[in-house]
Amino acid sequence: MTIYDIITCQFAAVIAAYFLDLLLGDPDFALHPVRLMGRLIDLFEKAARALFPKTKAGEIAGGAVMAVCVIIVCGGVPFAVLFFAYRYNMILGACVEAVIGYFMLSAKDLAGAGKDVYYALLSGDVEEARREVSMIVGRDTDRLDDAGIARAAVETVAENTSDGVVAPLFYMAIGGAVLGCVYKAINTMDSMVGYKNDAYINFGKFAARLDDAANFIPSRIAALLMIVSSFLLGFDAGNAAYIHRRDSRKHASPNSAQTESVAAGALRIMLGGDAYYFGKLHKKPTIGDDLRDIRYDNIIQTNRMMYLTSFLAAVIFLAAKFASRYAVEYIGVLIEMM
């Protein structure tokens, strides 16, 4: 296979992966690649904690070694699978790459999780809404009222527009399913060990910093595309841009408030604020202005922004991928002429 063939196959595979996710959603089964990543992370965590001393430096080093090992495995396995698949048949390779890429995306499931919270709130079942929102947020949900539940769901859909859809698309457009798997491994590590509690404040530091770096560019692209989406959907795009400029750094993570601030501005609501984690109150700044009360249908509106943002991202990233084929071909011609 030439470099042109590889780019073409990856281009087709990412398109297929995107539409498979929109049509089928993320399948729930024991051997799902992301679940396997989670088991691998748990295995390497236990090994690292056993091998490294239980000091601050030891835990930081152990967490770093764990992260490197996870990345090597999660990048190496799909690379090997695709290497042999492509070597056997180019079409087979593209199909396998599409399936692997499909597992890395979660637009339909993210929207579905938001809808589950919305319908529970709409039916007046606050306990069920708390249960549903607890499946997609890290904070304690037992104290949340209906407005707090809706706010948590909007924040999660907005934040995961980048983490769950735009960022995987970004990395798959660059390096196919292999780089998509590496990104997903980094993101999964952060969700498992990136906590600032006694157990992970040191051990999870490397994984958390790695996730911050991996999401730095995609989260900002996602925020800009979400502003465009808010305009196309008839929301307050001007306020979205204003709140993004003002509040996009109001978060412990350098990336999480990027899309949250856009959603808050577009819907003219206030997000963020204090929240309980593991029974402990964490003081957090608010994002956006309280121009309108939070409403249940803000969840559905955020879903719509997520879908359109992901579509715009797919179009732009894939257009760049397609253009890169001709750029590589043009460079090849220039080299031959020299």
Phi, psi and omega per residue, in radians:
M1 nan 2.425 3.074
T2 -1.571 2.969 3.096
I3 -1.077 -0.554 3.119
Y4 -1.167 -0.705 3.112
D5 -1.116 -0.738 -3.139
I6 -1.075 -0.813 3.138
I7 -1.088 -0.754 -3.140
T8 -1.094 -0.776 -3.140
C9 -1.149 -0.735 3.105
Q10 -1.127 -0.687 3.086
F11 -1.007 -0.882 -3.138
A12 -1.138 -0.658 -3.104
A13 -1.170 -0.700 -3.133
V14 -1.197 -0.694 3.060
I15 -1.022 -0.846 -3.128
A16 -1.089 -0.737 3.142
A17 -1.075 -0.743 -3.127
Y18 -1.075 -0.824 -3.103
F19 -1.296 -0.532 3.037
L20 -1.081 -0.727 3.116
D21 -1.132 -0.736 3.130
L22 -1.119 -0.645 -3.089
L23 -1.426 -0.748 -2.972
L24 -1.845 -0.427 -3.030
G25 1.316 3.135 -3.096
D26 -1.506 2.046 -3.075
P27 -1.200 2.547 -3.102
D28 -1.868 1.715 3.093
F29 -2.643 2.789 -2.950
A30 -1.070 -0.560 -3.075
L31 -1.701 0.334 3.047
H32 -0.994 2.329 -3.102
P33 -0.931 -0.654 -3.127
V34 -1.240 -0.605 3.038
R35 -1.131 -0.685 3.097
L36 -1.134 -0.645 3.046
M37 -1.045 -0.751 3.135
G38 -1.068 -0.741 3.103
R39 -1.140 -0.690 3.115
L40 -1.113 -0.758 3.115
I41 -1.066 -0.764 3.122
D42 -1.080 -0.727 3.135
L43 -1.120 -0.830 -3.138
F44 -1.198 -0.555 3.088
E45 -1.098 -0.825 -3.140
K46 -1.073 -0.717 3.135
A47 -1.140 -0.769 -3.121
A48 -1.141 -0.709 3.135
R49 -1.160 -0.561 3.118
A50 -1.296 -0.575 -3.052
L51 -1.508 -0.576 -3.042
F52 -1.741 2.589 -3.118
P53 -1.132 2.642 -3.096
K54 -1.515 0.955 3.027
T55 -2.003 2.991 3.135
K56 -1.040 -0.854 -3.140
A57 -1.129 -0.687 3.138
G58 -1.135 -0.713 3.129
E59 -1.202 -0.695 3.094
I60 -1.092 -0.781 3.132
A61 -1.136 -0.744 3.123
G62 -1.084 -0.731 3.100
G63 -1.126 -0.657 3.126
A64 -1.176 -0.759 3.120
V65 -1.117 -0.741 3.092
M66 -0.999 -0.811 -3.099
A67 -1.093 -0.756 3.138
V68 -1.110 -0.759 -3.138
C69 -1.109 -0.732 3.128
V70 -1.088 -0.770 -3.130
I71 -1.115 -0.739 3.132
I72 -1.059 -0.787 -3.120
V73 -1.213 -0.800 -3.063
C74 -1.256 -0.357 3.011
G75 -1.604 -0.620 -3.077
G76 -1.243 -0.686 -3.115
V77 -1.123 -0.916 3.106
P78 -1.120 -0.559 3.084
F79 -1.067 -0.787 -3.132
A80 -1.149 -0.756 3.132
V81 -1.053 -0.817 -3.108
L82 -1.238 -0.586 3.111
F83 -1.016 -0.849 -3.108
F84 -1.300 -0.582 3.105
A85 -1.135 -0.803 3.126
Y86 -1.189 -0.600 -3.141
R87 -1.167 -0.579 3.123
Y88 -1.304 -0.828 -3.106
N89 -2.820 2.303 -3.075
M90 -1.111 -0.705 -3.140
I91 -1.178 -0.713 3.074
L92 -1.051 -0.758 3.132
G93 -1.041 -0.779 3.132
A94 -1.108 -0.664 3.128
C95 -1.161 -0.770 3.116
V96 -1.111 -0.718 3.127
E97 -1.122 -0.654 3.108
A98 -1.109 -0.742 -3.135
V99 -1.155 -0.768 3.110
I100 -1.078 -0.775 3.124
G101 -1.097 -0.637 3.110
Y102 -1.012 -0.683 -3.138
F103 -1.192 -0.329 -3.096
M104 -1.490 -0.185 -3.078
L105 -1.846 2.689 -3.069
S106 -2.601 0.619 -3.109
A107 -1.129 -0.873 -3.085
K108 -1.140 -0.702 3.127
D109 -1.183 -0.655 3.103
L110 -1.094 -0.804 3.106
A111 -1.127 -0.691 3.133
G112 -1.114 -0.692 3.105
A113 -1.116 -0.703 3.077
G114 -1.109 -0.729 3.126
K115 -1.104 -0.666 3.130
D116 -1.051 -0.731 3.086
V117 -1.141 -0.777 -3.130
Y118 -1.020 -0.851 -3.089
Y119 -1.196 -0.585 3.074
A120 -1.149 -0.729 3.085
L121 -1.149 -0.725 -3.109
L122 -1.095 -0.579 3.141
S123 -1.426 -0.105 3.137
G124 1.488 0.116 -3.112
D125 -1.611 1.501 -3.074
V126 -1.162 -0.639 3.122
E127 -1.095 -0.745 3.100
E128 -1.151 -0.671 3.105
A129 -1.104 -0.699 3.079
R130 -1.080 -0.733 -3.138
R131 -1.115 -0.764 -3.121
E132 -1.138 -0.767 -3.093
V133 -1.241 -0.479 3.111
S134 -1.123 -0.353 3.137
M135 -1.312 -0.305 -3.026
I136 -2.176 0.001 3.118
V137 -2.169 2.761 3.129
G138 -1.619 -0.269 -3.084
R139 -1.347 2.875 3.015
D140 -1.241 2.390 -3.071
T141 -1.954 -0.109 -3.038
D142 -1.175 -0.337 -3.140
R143 -1.699 -0.108 -3.020
L144 -1.322 2.365 2.968
D145 -1.530 -3.064 -3.060
D146 -1.087 -0.649 3.120
A147 -1.184 -0.697 3.112
G148 -1.138 -0.622 3.101
I149 -1.158 -0.815 3.121
A150 -1.076 -0.718 3.135
R151 -1.096 -0.771 3.140
A152 -1.088 -0.687 3.136
A153 -1.173 -0.739 3.117
V154 -1.082 -0.794 3.137
E155 -1.039 -0.750 -3.088
T156 -1.184 -0.786 3.121
V157 -1.098 -0.746 -3.138
A158 -1.101 -0.851 -3.114
E159 -1.109 -0.746 -3.072
N160 -1.386 -0.090 2.942
T161 -0.997 -0.661 3.080
S162 -1.410 -1.013 -3.026
D163 -1.087 -0.684 -3.004
G164 -1.634 -0.291 -3.047
V165 -2.324 -1.060 -3.021
V166 -1.146 -0.815 -3.119
A167 -1.102 -0.816 3.071
P168 -1.041 -0.693 3.095
L169 -1.084 -0.735 -3.139
F170 -1.023 -0.851 -3.091
Y171 -1.295 -0.590 3.078
M172 -1.201 -0.583 3.085
A173 -1.151 -0.508 3.124
I174 -1.442 -0.888 -2.993
G175 -2.261 0.403 3.085
G176 1.180 -2.828 -3.067
A177 -1.128 -0.516 -3.135
V178 -1.085 -0.870 3.139
L179 -1.202 -0.557 3.048
G180 -1.073 -0.711 3.104
C181 -1.175 -0.689 3.105
V182 -1.083 -0.790 3.107
Y183 -1.054 -0.807 -3.087
K184 -1.110 -0.611 3.084
A185 -1.120 -0.745 3.116
I186 -1.096 -0.800 -3.123
N187 -1.149 -0.662 3.120
T188 -1.201 -0.683 3.067
M189 -1.032 -0.772 -3.140
D190 -1.064 -0.722 -3.122
S191 -1.230 -0.350 -3.118
M192 -1.715 -0.637 -3.049
V193 -2.204 0.057 -3.060
G194 -1.531 0.462 -3.112
Y195 -1.496 2.650 3.099
K196 -1.755 0.880 3.047
N197 -1.923 -3.133 -3.052
D198 -1.044 -0.609 -3.064
A199 -1.295 -0.520 -2.963
Y200 -2.191 -0.005 -3.072
I201 -0.995 -0.601 3.102
N202 -1.739 -0.811 -3.074
F203 -1.089 -0.650 -3.083
G204 -1.598 0.072 -3.047
K205 -1.080 -0.811 -3.109
F206 -1.105 -0.789 -3.135
A207 -1.087 -0.713 3.139
A208 -1.131 -0.747 3.135
R209 -1.167 -0.648 3.116
L210 -1.118 -0.728 3.113
D211 -1.139 -0.700 3.081
D212 -1.017 -0.769 -3.129
A213 -1.173 -0.745 -3.096
A214 -1.149 -0.530 -3.083
N215 -1.683 -0.052 -3.031
F216 -1.021 -0.922 -3.117
I217 -1.302 -0.850 -3.117
P218 -1.026 -0.655 -3.104
S219 -1.152 -0.602 3.139
R220 -1.328 -0.623 3.018
I221 -1.109 -0.771 -3.142
A222 -1.054 -0.707 3.137
A223 -1.107 -0.794 3.133
L224 -1.103 -0.732 3.131
L225 -1.219 -0.525 3.097
M226 -1.227 -0.569 3.053
I227 -1.111 -0.777 3.081
V228 -1.064 -0.754 3.139
S229 -1.081 -0.712 -3.139
S230 -1.096 -0.628 3.080
F231 -1.159 -0.829 -3.116
L232 -1.126 -0.492 -3.130
L233 -1.582 -0.034 3.087
G234 1.497 0.269 3.064
F235 -1.508 -3.104 -3.071
D236 -1.458 1.466 -3.087
A237 -1.172 -0.613 3.116
G238 -1.085 -0.789 3.105
N239 -1.203 -0.580 3.089
A240 -1.055 -0.789 3.131
A241 -1.147 -0.692 -3.134
Y242 -1.141 -0.852 -3.126
I243 -1.155 -0.603 3.085
H244 -1.090 -0.792 3.117
R245 -1.088 -0.672 -3.049
R246 -1.418 -0.710 -2.920
D247 -2.029 0.061 -3.037
S248 -1.196 -0.175 3.095
R249 -1.870 0.118 -3.113
K250 -1.480 1.121 3.133
H251 -2.820 2.637 3.100
A252 -1.088 -0.576 3.049
S253 -1.501 2.480 3.109
P254 -1.265 -0.117 -3.025
N255 -2.049 -0.530 -2.962
S256 -1.066 -0.616 -3.085
A257 -1.423 -0.066 -3.134
Q258 -1.036 -1.042 -3.118
T259 -1.416 -0.499 3.088
E260 -1.080 -0.735 -3.121
S261 -1.143 -0.648 3.101
V262 -1.126 -0.792 3.136
A263 -1.081 -0.745 3.126
A264 -1.070 -0.779 -3.140
G265 -1.197 -0.748 -3.116
A266 -1.103 -0.641 -3.102
L267 -1.666 -0.051 3.105
R268 1.040 0.718 -3.131
I269 -2.171 2.979 3.100
M270 -1.874 2.254 3.077
L271 -2.010 -3.104 3.105
G272 1.292 -2.656 -3.090
G273 1.644 3.066 -3.067
D274 -1.067 2.573 3.133
A275 -2.641 2.665 3.105
Y276 -1.642 2.342 3.042
Y277 -2.276 2.112 -3.131
F278 0.947 0.692 3.076
G279 1.402 0.006 -3.109
K280 -1.975 2.293 -3.128
L281 -1.301 2.223 3.082
H282 -1.949 2.172 3.100
K283 -1.342 2.155 -3.114
K284 -2.337 2.493 3.123
P285 -1.230 2.708 3.061
T286 -1.445 2.717 3.136
I287 -2.175 2.182 -3.111
G288 1.577 3.096 3.130
D289 -1.981 2.566 -3.099
D290 -1.442 1.083 -3.115
L291 -1.413 -0.486 3.080
R292 -2.367 2.588 3.031
D293 -1.188 2.534 3.076
I294 -1.101 2.369 -3.137
R295 -2.160 2.738 -3.136
Y296 -1.036 -0.686 -3.069
D297 -1.265 -0.108 2.999
N298 -1.081 -0.481 3.091
I299 -1.129 -0.820 -3.138
I300 -1.146 -0.671 3.110
Q301 -1.118 -0.675 3.097
T302 -1.181 -0.655 3.034
N303 -0.987 -0.762 -3.118
R304 -1.123 -0.713 3.087
M305 -1.123 -0.679 3.119
M306 -1.068 -0.824 -3.123
Y307 -1.080 -0.814 -3.099
L308 -1.200 -0.679 3.089
T309 -1.059 -0.760 -3.141
S310 -1.145 -0.641 3.116
F311 -1.146 -0.800 3.119
L312 -1.076 -0.706 3.110
A313 -1.083 -0.775 -3.139
A314 -1.064 -0.770 -3.133
V315 -1.093 -0.821 -3.083
I316 -1.195 -0.817 -3.110
F317 -1.121 -0.724 -3.110
L318 -1.270 -0.572 3.050
A319 -1.101 -0.718 3.101
A320 -1.152 -0.668 3.114
K321 -1.112 -0.777 -3.137
F322 -1.117 -0.732 3.138
A323 -1.148 -0.541 -3.113
S324 -1.133 -0.502 3.109
R325 -1.065 -0.762 -3.120
Y326 -1.306 -0.533 3.085
A327 -1.137 -0.776 3.113
V328 -1.102 -0.724 3.136
E329 -1.114 -0.717 3.138
Y330 -1.143 -0.725 3.102
I331 -1.093 -0.703 3.103
G332 -1.052 -0.732 3.113
V333 -1.116 -0.749 3.132
L334 -1.071 -0.722 -3.134
I335 -1.109 -0.713 3.133
E336 -1.139 -0.548 -3.126
M337 -1.346 -0.320 -3.073
M338 -1.362 nan nan
